[in-house]
Amino acid sequence: MRELDDVTKETLKKVAYDEIQERSANFLVTDWEVLDTHSATQSLEILPIKTALEKYEWLEELMFTLVPKDKDEYVKTVASSDVLLGYFIRVKAGEKVALPVNTCYMINSDQFTQCTHNIVIAEENSELHLISGCAANAHVVAGQHLGVTEYFIKDNATVTSTMIHSWGKEVEVYPRSTAQVGKHAKFVSNYVALGSVKALQMNPLAIIEEGGLGEFYSVIYAPEDSRFDIGSTVSLEGDKASAEIISRVVSNGGEVITRGKIIGKHSNSRGAMSCNGLLLSNKGYIHAIPELLGEDPHLELSHEASVGMISKDELAYLMASGIEEEKARSLIIEGFLAPKIPSLPEYLQRQINAIIKETKDFETL
């Protein structure tokens, strides 16, 4: 891989892509160019999607089975793109990959539209931790990122996917993803976005089979002039399938719609949802839309949602301890945006907390 300049390296670090950190595999793209793709372990395979299609005849039939080509205008654009860009990850049956796989897409040219299609396959009894960073380089003013990701998580497998975004004030982002979660398998999706974006709209879907688990955690900080429409939908389609959706949103002038939907289709299924927002300015808003749909009488589905301001009691307590008001406000926000994610490995939790702590947007509060 060619040497990256210091500005690019700093941009990549904002989305947890660091060349120095030890990983099981790497995949790095700027615009259309794949700069790095390699695996340090025999337990998994990682290839550019174009190479994987040449290697495996069956892969073409698998693509767009979870995210249909005609889902919306953005998926249609990806499906009709002249450039085939994306990654193929396959974790072999029974293999537990301890170190994370690190992938990153960067927009490096102004006004660039980046289309990607990713396939992740976790075979039976396997385990994968995936960190996906997406960013626009510091000099990029405007651009567009359209991404399709399909997860095939086989029986008794576990996939933890942590996506971290760092875009720009005039960048538009439209990820589309679906996870098929097999019997007694687990899918944990973590999403972190802590900066400006012109428009970001996403609503990933997880289809959970018998005894499976789907967990979605999202952490959003929305500065002024940023617009987020984010959500998660989980369909519980097997006996004793379960789901949890948790979102933490701070608006400092940004417009945020946060959605959550749990569909219970089978008896003995359980689902819970918690959507909490912190509103720092009257210039923006937070619109929480929790939905529960029960199609069987033997279900347990619940939700809670709240939107409010920084607690005056918490602020007063910290200031009474000798902390200046601005610093106290930052500490409260950091704590609100860093909930403990039970299924997340501790090193990833520390990494997310560090990114939240170092976000420069907080300095303007």
N, C-alpha and C positions, 0 to 999 in steps of 0.2 A: 504494500500500500504506500502511495506517495505521502510525503511529509505534509501535514496540515499546518496552516499558519496559526498564529496565536489567537487571533480573533475567532476563527472557526473552532478551535479547541475549547475556548471559553463558552461559545454558544452550545457546543455539544454537551459540555458539563452541566448546563442548565437542565438538560433532559436525561441526565444520568449516564451519558455515553462518555466513558473515559478510557483512553487507550492503555492507561497504566493498570487499571483494575483487572484482576484475573477473572476470566469468563470461560464458560464451556464452549461458547461459539460467538462469533461476531458477524454482523451484516450491516454495512454502511453504504448509503446512497446519497449523492448530491445531484439534484435535478434528475437526469436520466441515467447518470453514470454510477455503476456499482464499483465502489472504491475498495471494499473489503468483504470477503465472504469466506469464512473458514471455521472448522470445528476442531477443538482440541481434545475431543473424546470420541471413541468408537461407539458410544451409546446413542448418539443421535447423528442425523444427517441434516445439513443445511446447504441449500443450493439456490441460486437465482431461479425464479419460477420458469424462465425460458429454458434453462438447462434441464430442470426437472421434467418438463414436458417432453423433451427430447429423450430422456432416459426412461421414463415410465409412460407407456401407452395408455394406461388406465387413468392417468391423472386428468386428462382433458375431459373425460366423462364426469369426473368428480367436481370440477370447477362450476361454480354458479348453481350448485344443487341446494345450498343453504341460503345463499343470497341470490335470488333470481335476477337474470339480466335485465328484466323489465321492471324491477322494483321501483325505480324512480329515475329522474333525468340524470342524476349523478352516477348511478350504477351503469346506466346505458352508455354514458361517456367513457367510463372505465372499460366496459366490454367492447367498445368500438375503437379504442385507442390504437394508433399505429405502432406504438411502442409497448412491448410487454415487459412490465417492470413489477417485481415483487419477490418475495422469498417463499421457499418451500422448506418446512421443518418437519422432520419425522423422528419421533423418539421411539426406539425399538422396544418391543414387548418386554416387560419385566425390568426395564432399566430405570433407575432413580438418578436423575441428573441433578447433582447437588448445586453446582455453580450455575448462575443464570446464563441464559442466552440473551445477548444484547443486540438489538436491532435499532437502526436509526435512519429516518428519512429527513433530509435537509433540502429546503429550497434555497438555492444559491444565486439565482438569477431573478432580477426584478420582473414582475408581470408573468412569471412562469406558472403554468398549470401542470401539476404532478399527479399522475394517475397510477395507482398501485393495486395489485391483487396478490394477497397472501393466503397460503394454505398451511395450516398447522395440524399435524396428525400425531396424537398421543396413543400409541398402541396399548393393548391390554396390560394392566398392572404397572404402567410406567408413570413417571413423574417429571414435570417440566416447570421451570420458573423462567418466564419470559419478561424482559424489560424492553418496552418499545418506546423509543424517543422520537419525537417529531418536532422540527423547528424550522424557522426562517433565519438565515444568517443576518448579522447585524446591519448590513448595508441594504437589505431587501426591504422595499417600501410596501409592495403589494404582490399578491400571488394567490394561488388556489391549490389546495391539496384535496384530492378525492381518493379515498381508499376503501377497498373491499377486503375483508378478512373472514375466512371460514375455518372454524375450529371443529375437528372431528376427534372427540375425546371418547375413547373406547371404554369398555367395562372395567371398573376398578382403577381407572387412571385418574391422575390429578394434574391439572394445569392451573398455574397462577400467572395471570397476565397483568402486568403493571404498565400502563401507558401514561407517559408524561409529555405534555405539550408546552411549547414556548414559541409563540407566533409573533405577530406584529399588528399594528393598528389597522392596516388595510389588507390583511390576509383573510381569505375565506376557507373554511375547513368543513368537509362533509365525509366523515368516516361511516362505513356501513359494515356491520358484522353480525354473524350468527354462530352460536356454539351448539353443537349436538352433543349432549352429555349422556353417556351410556349408563348402564345399570351400576349402581353403587360408585359411580365416578363423581369427581368434584371439579367444578370450574369456579375460580375466584378471579374477578375482574376488578382492578383498581385503576381509577382515572384521576389524574392530577393536572390541573391547568391553573396557572397563577399569574397570568398577564393579559395584555391587550390582544384582542382579535376582532376583526370587523364582524364576522359571523361564524359561529361554530354550531353545527346541528348534528346530533347523533342520538340514536336510540337502539343500542345493541339488544339482541334477542338471544335468550338461552332456552333450549328445549331440554327438559330434565326428565329422564326415564326413571324406572323403578329404583328407589333407594338412593337416587342421585341428589347432589347438592349444588345450587348455584348461589354465589354471593357477589354482589355488586357494591363497591364503595367508590364514591366520587367526592373530590375535594376541589372546589372552584373559588378563585378570587377574581372578581370582575371589576377592573378599574373603569373610570368614566369612558364612554364611547365604545365599550365592548359589548357584544351581544352573544349570549349563550342560550341554546335550546338543547338541553341534554336530558337523557332519560335512560331507563333500563326496563326491559320487558322480560318476564320469566313465565314460561308455560310449564306447569307441573303436570306431566303426562303419564306418570307411573305411580304405583303404590308406594307410599312413604317417601315420595319426592319432597324436597324442601328448598326454600329460598329465603334470602335476606337481601334487602336493598337499603343502603344507608348513604345519604348525601349530606355534605356540609358545604354551605354556600355563603360567601361574604360578598356583598355588593358595595363597592365604594364609588357609586355613580354608574355602574354597569347594569345592563338589562339581562335578567336571568329567568328563564323558564326551566324548572326542574321537574321532571316527570318520573313516575314509577308505576309499573303495572304488574300485578301478579295474577295469573290465570290458573285457577285450580280446576283440573279436569278429572282428577282421580281421587278416590277415597283415601283417607289417612295421610293426605298431603298437608304440609304446613308452610306458611309464608308470613313474613313480617317485613314492615317497611318503616323507615324513619327519615323524614326530610326536614332538616333544620336550616334556617337562614338567619344571617346577621346583616342588618341593613345599616350602613354607615352614613348615607347621604340621601337627601330627598330628590336627587337628580336621576337616580336609577330605581329599579324595583326588583323584587323577587316574587315569582309566581310559582307556588308549589302545587303540583297536580298529582296526588296519589290516587291510584285506582286499584280496586280489588274486584275480580270476577270469579264467582264461585259457580261451578257447574255440577257439583256433587254435594249432597247434604252432609257428608262425613269429612269436612274440611276444617282447618283452623287458619284463617287469614286475618291479619290485623295491620293497621297503619297508624302513624302519628305524624303530624306536620306542625311546624312552628316557624314564624318569622318575627323578628324583633330587633331591638337595638342592643348595644353593649350594656350590660348590667351596671347600673350606677353603684350598687353595693360592691361589686367586684372591683370597679375602678377606684372607689373610695378606699377600699381595703389596701390595695397596692400602693396608692398614694400615701396612705397613713404609714406605710412601711418605708417611706423615703424615696419611692420611685416617682420620677417625673411623669406627668400626665401622658405625654406622647409615648414614652417608653411603656407605660402601663397599658395603654391601648394596644400597642403592638404585641405585648405579651399575651393579652387576652385573645387577640385574633389568632396568634400562633397556636395557642392551646385549642381553640375552637376548630381550627383547620387540621389538627393532627390527632384525630381519634385513633385509638388503638385498634388495629385490624387483626382480629384473632388468628386468621389463617395465614397471615403474612410472615415470612421468615424475619427474624429480628434484624438482620443486616439490611433488608429492604425497608423495614420500618424506619430504621435510623437514617437511611438515605433520603426517604421522603421527608422526614422531619427536618433534615439539614437543608433540603431545597426550599422548604417553606420558610425556615428561619432566615435564609440568605436572600430571599426575594426582595429586590430593591424597591418594588412598588410600595412596600409597607412604610418606607421612609417618608412618603408623602402624606401619610395619614395625619 
